[in-house]
Amino acid sequence: MKNKLMALTLFAAVSAVPLLAQAAAAPAEVIEGFTDTPMQPNGKWHVHDPARPQPQVVTPANSFSHAALPPSDAEVLFDGKGLAKWQKAGGGDATWKMSDNYMESAPQGGGIRTRGKWADFQLHVEFATPKPAQGGGQGRGNSGILINQMYEVQVLDSYESKTYADGQAASIYGQSPPLVNACKAPGEWQTYDILFESPRWNAQGELTKKAVITVLHNGVVVQNRYELTGCTDGINNAVPWRTLSKYAAPHPPECFIELQDHSNPVRYRNIWVRSMHLEANQ
């Protein structure tokens, strides 16, 4: 009888293992995104696909180009002393909040864009997402660097916060996830160093050169001469949100730069731009 009781006890314990394992299993991770959108040109992923692999996390150095002084041929767009170089997206003087050498997007205040335009430029931008962090995914520290209101480098708090890969911080929104996730914690100042080559069309309106972009995020290369497939979805009428990127009507190579208002109080400082003089040296 004693042996039978031991056998029954052992059987019960072994039988309970799968139930205990099931109870201890962590719930499946849910990442926002869409699977009813068109496939990307590579045929692997939907636009804003939650299954697209998340970039590897890399811890950036404490400082790379933070507080970088502009080169002699650069134009300073914001140094904390005023918004004279900026205007509202619809025209009129920019009205973003200014404090302690930074500016901050105003709730529902709309984006602001430069009064000037540049072709084939180098852009330095420093930004900080809200601390404490609020929300998650696309609702957490969302803004963007918009070029000609056509091409977007995403600004987002992706520090220990996941979203669809082609929409996280330093992505070319809707097209190219960053090579790695180099985000700093909420509230810390971060840098984007962007090299943008404007697209070109011939006299017949045929695209002869796609836009090309390189991005360093906190000193880490996250976009390496990526050829844009067209306009970013959702930032102008040419390409509605969640649709496939395409180039709109031809435009001059000179482009304005816009800071997007996405209803999150993102801060910006130390912004300057310079021409890369590509055509002069070709």
C-alpha positions in Angstrom: 0.0 0.0 0.0 2.9 2.3 0.9 4.4 1.8 -2.5 1.0 2.5 -4.2 0.6 5.7 -2.3 4.1 6.8 -3.3 3.4 6.1 -6.9 0.1 8.0 -6.9 1.8 11.0 -5.2 4.6 11.0 -7.8 2.1 10.7 -10.7 0.1 13.6 -9.3 3.2 15.7 -8.9 4.4 15.0 -12.5 0.9 15.6 -13.9 0.8 19.0 -12.2 4.0 20.2 -13.9 2.4 21.2 -17.2 -0.3 23.1 -15.3 2.2 24.9 -13.2 4.3 25.8 -16.2 1.2 27.1 -18.0 0.2 29.2 -15.1 3.8 30.6 -14.8 4.1 31.4 -18.5 4.3 35.1 -19.3 1.5 36.5 -21.4 2.3 37.0 -25.1 3.8 40.4 -25.9 1.5 42.6 -27.8 3.0 45.2 -30.1 0.8 47.7 -31.9 0.7 47.7 -35.6 -1.3 46.6 -38.7 -1.5 43.5 -40.9 -4.2 44.8 -43.3 -1.9 47.3 -44.9 0.0 46.9 -48.2 3.2 44.9 -48.4 6.5 46.8 -48.5 8.4 46.7 -51.8 10.6 43.9 -50.4 7.5 41.7 -50.0 8.4 40.7 -46.5 6.4 43.0 -44.2 3.2 45.1 -44.2 3.4 48.8 -43.7 3.6 49.3 -39.9 3.8 45.5 -39.4 3.9 44.5 -35.7 5.7 41.3 -36.6 8.6 43.1 -38.2 11.7 42.4 -36.1 12.5 44.9 -33.4 16.0 46.6 -33.8 18.7 45.5 -31.4 19.1 47.9 -28.4 22.5 49.7 -28.3 23.5 51.9 -25.4 25.0 55.1 -26.8 27.8 57.0 -25.3 27.0 59.7 -22.7 27.7 62.4 -25.3 28.5 62.5 -29.0 27.4 65.7 -30.7 25.4 67.2 -27.8 25.8 71.0 -27.7 27.8 70.7 -31.0 28.9 74.1 -32.3 27.9 74.9 -35.9 30.5 74.9 -38.6 31.4 78.3 -40.2 29.1 77.7 -43.2 26.1 76.5 -41.2 22.9 78.5 -40.6 21.8 78.4 -37.0 18.0 77.7 -36.9 17.6 77.7 -33.1 20.0 78.6 -30.3 17.5 79.4 -27.6 17.3 83.1 -28.5 14.2 83.3 -30.6 12.0 81.7 -33.3 12.7 84.2 -36.1 13.9 81.4 -38.4 10.6 79.5 -38.0 6.9 79.9 -38.9 3.7 78.1 -38.4 3.0 75.3 -40.9 0.2 77.4 -42.3 2.1 80.7 -42.2 2.5 83.3 -39.5 5.0 83.5 -36.7 5.9 80.4 -34.7 4.4 80.3 -31.2 6.0 77.4 -29.5 6.9 77.7 -25.9 10.5 78.8 -25.1 12.3 78.3 -21.8 16.0 77.7 -20.7 17.4 77.6 -24.3 14.9 75.1 -25.6 11.6 75.3 -27.4 8.6 72.9 -26.8 5.7 72.0 -29.0 2.5 73.6 -27.9 -0.5 71.3 -27.3 -2.6 71.3 -30.5 -0.4 74.3 -31.6 0.6 72.7 -34.9 4.0 72.1 -36.3 6.5 74.8 -37.2 8.8 75.0 -40.2 11.8 76.9 -41.3 11.4 80.0 -43.4 14.5 79.0 -45.4 15.0 76.0 -47.7 18.1 73.9 -48.5 19.1 71.1 -50.9 21.5 68.3 -50.0 22.0 69.3 -46.4 23.5 68.3 -43.1 21.1 68.9 -40.2 21.9 68.8 -36.5 18.9 68.6 -34.0 18.8 67.9 -30.3 15.5 66.8 -28.6 14.2 65.4 -25.4 11.0 63.4 -24.9 8.8 64.0 -21.8 9.8 62.8 -18.3 8.1 61.1 -16.7 7.1 59.1 -19.8 3.4 59.0 -20.5 1.5 56.5 -22.7 3.1 53.9 -24.9 4.0 53.1 -28.5 3.1 55.9 -30.9 1.5 57.9 -28.0 4.8 58.3 -26.1 7.0 61.3 -26.9 5.8 61.5 -30.6 7.1 64.2 -32.9 9.1 64.1 -36.1 11.6 65.8 -38.4 9.7 66.5 -41.6 11.5 67.4 -44.8 9.3 69.4 -47.1 6.3 67.8 -45.3 7.1 64.8 -47.4 9.9 62.7 -45.8 9.9 62.0 -42.0 12.6 60.9 -39.6 10.5 59.8 -36.6 11.0 61.3 -33.2 9.6 59.0 -30.5 10.3 57.7 -27.0 11.4 54.2 -27.8 13.4 53.7 -24.7 12.1 50.4 -23.3 8.9 51.0 -25.3 8.0 49.0 -28.4 5.9 49.9 -31.4 5.9 48.7 -35.0 9.6 48.8 -36.2 9.1 51.1 -39.1 7.5 53.7 -36.7 10.0 53.7 -33.8 12.5 56.4 -33.0 14.9 57.2 -35.9 12.9 55.2 -38.4 12.1 56.6 -41.8 8.5 56.4 -40.9 6.6 53.7 -42.7 9.6 52.6 -44.6 12.9 51.8 -42.9 13.3 50.8 -39.2 16.5 52.0 -37.6 19.5 49.6 -37.8 19.6 49.6 -34.0 17.7 51.3 -31.1 20.0 53.9 -29.7 17.5 55.8 -27.6 18.3 57.5 -24.3 15.9 57.6 -21.3 13.0 60.0 -21.2 14.0 63.5 -20.4 17.6 63.1 -21.5 18.8 65.2 -24.4 19.4 63.2 -27.6 20.9 64.1 -31.0 20.0 63.5 -34.6 22.7 64.2 -37.2 21.0 63.9 -40.6 22.5 63.9 -44.1 19.8 64.4 -46.7 20.2 64.2 -50.4 17.2 65.7 -52.3 15.4 63.7 -55.0 15.7 64.9 -58.6 13.4 64.9 -61.6 14.2 65.6 -65.3 12.5 68.1 -67.5 9.9 65.5 -68.4 8.9 65.0 -64.8 10.6 61.6 -64.5 12.3 60.7 -61.3 16.0 60.4 -61.9 17.4 60.2 -58.3 15.6 59.1 -55.2 16.0 60.9 -51.9 18.8 59.5 -49.9 19.2 59.8 -46.1 21.8 58.9 -43.5 21.0 59.4 -39.8 23.1 59.2 -36.7 21.1 58.9 -33.4 23.2 59.8 -30.4 26.3 59.1 -32.4 25.2 55.7 -33.7 24.5 55.1 -37.4 20.8 54.1 -37.6 20.1 54.9 -41.3 23.0 54.3 -43.8 22.3 56.0 -47.2 18.8 54.7 -47.3 17.0 55.4 -50.6 13.5 56.5 -49.8 10.7 54.8 -51.7 8.7 58.0 -51.7 6.8 60.3 -49.4 6.0 59.3 -45.8 2.5 58.0 -45.3 0.1 60.2 -43.3 1.9 63.6 -43.4 0.4 65.0 -46.6 -2.4 64.3 -49.0 -0.3 62.5 -51.6 0.2 59.4 -49.4 -2.6 58.7 -46.8 -1.7 57.0 -43.6 -1.2 53.3 -43.7 -0.7 53.3 -47.5 2.4 52.5 -49.6 4.9 55.2 -50.0 5.3 56.8 -53.4 6.8 60.0 -54.8 4.4 62.9 -55.3 4.7 65.5 -58.0 8.2 66.8 -58.8 9.5 69.5 -56.5 12.7 71.6 -56.4 15.6 70.2 -54.5 15.5 73.0 -51.9 13.4 71.8 -49.0 12.1 73.3 -45.7 12.5 71.5 -42.4 9.5 71.1 -40.1 9.2 70.0 -36.5 6.0 68.0 -36.1 3.4 68.6 -33.4 1.9 65.2 -32.4 0.2 66.4 -29.2 3.2 65.4 -27.1 5.4 68.1 -25.4 8.7 67.3 -27.1 11.6 69.7 -26.5 14.2 70.9 -29.1 17.4 72.8 -28.9 20.6 73.6 -30.8 19.4 73.2 -34.4 21.6 74.1 -37.3 21.8 73.2 -41.0 24.4 73.5 -43.8 24.6 72.6 -47.4 26.9 69.6 -48.3 27.9 71.4 -51.5 27.4 68.1 -53.5 26.8 69.6 -56.9 29.7 72.0 -56.6 32.1 69.1 -56.1 30.8 66.7 -58.8 
